[in-house]
Amino acid sequence: MDLDHWQQHKENIKSKFKIEEEGTEDLTMETQDGMVKQGTVEFIVAVTPMGKIKLAFEKRPVVLDKKFIYSHRAGQSARTEYEFSNSEFSYKLKAYKWNDLEDEWEEIDAANFS
């Protein structure tokens, strides 16, 4: 899935279903340096005959290098440093269904579609 396909799917959903919410969020990760932005998520929540569905389109920079930094002293922990691309991105589409009983989003497994 790329950015153009996501835009087409989003417009298609908007024309067929009632949109409850739409927006973007930052993907953050806890590191030794604090919270670091890892990418963005664009999401859309639609009311369908199947119930409330949330589609989330993740955009993350491609990992160019991964370094493991070890300390050979007792009590010190290892850490991992990543080098990210400024121009290349990876994209992922995730689908969620609202669970009224547990009052939370449950990810829909893509294997169930076939």
ChimeraX attribute file (.defattr): number of C-alpha atoms within 10 A of each C-alpha:
attribute: neighborCount
match mode: 1-to-1
recipient: residues
	/A:1	10
	/A:2	13
	/A:3	11
	/A:4	9
	/A:5	10
	/A:6	18
	/A:7	11
	/A:8	11
	/A:9	13
	/A:10	14
	/A:11	11
	/A:12	11
	/A:13	17
	/A:14	14
	/A:15	10
	/A:16	11
	/A:17	13
	/A:18	13
	/A:19	17
	/A:20	12
	/A:21	11
	/A:22	13
	/A:23	10
	/A:24	13
	/A:25	12
	/A:26	14
	/A:27	15
	/A:28	13
	/A:29	11
	/A:30	10
	/A:31	11
	/A:32	8
	/A:33	6
	/A:34	9
	/A:35	11
	/A:36	13
	/A:37	12
	/A:38	14
	/A:39	17
	/A:40	18
	/A:41	18
	/A:42	16
	/A:43	20
	/A:44	19
	/A:45	23
	/A:46	20
	/A:47	16
	/A:48	13
	/A:49	8
	/A:50	8
	/A:51	12
	/A:52	18
	/A:53	23
	/A:54	24
	/A:55	22
	/A:56	22
	/A:57	20
	/A:58	20
	/A:59	20
	/A:60	18
	/A:61	17
	/A:62	15
	/A:63	14
	/A:64	11
	/A:65	10
	/A:66	11
	/A:67	10
	/A:68	9
	/A:69	11
	/A:70	11
	/A:71	10
	/A:72	9
	/A:73	7
	/A:74	6
	/A:75	7
	/A:76	9
	/A:77	10
	/A:78	10
	/A:79	12
	/A:80	11
	/A:81	11
	/A:82	11
	/A:83	12
	/A:84	16
	/A:85	13
	/A:86	10
	/A:87	7
	/A:88	11
	/A:89	15
	/A:90	13
	/A:91	17
	/A:92	13
	/A:93	15
	/A:94	14
	/A:95	18
	/A:96	17
	/A:97	17
	/A:98	18
	/A:99	13
	/A:100	10
	/A:101	6
	/A:102	8
	/A:103	8
	/A:104	11
	/A:105	15
	/A:106	14
	/A:107	14
	/A:108	16
	/A:109	10
	/A:110	9
	/A:111	6
	/A:112	6
	/A:113	6
	/A:114	4
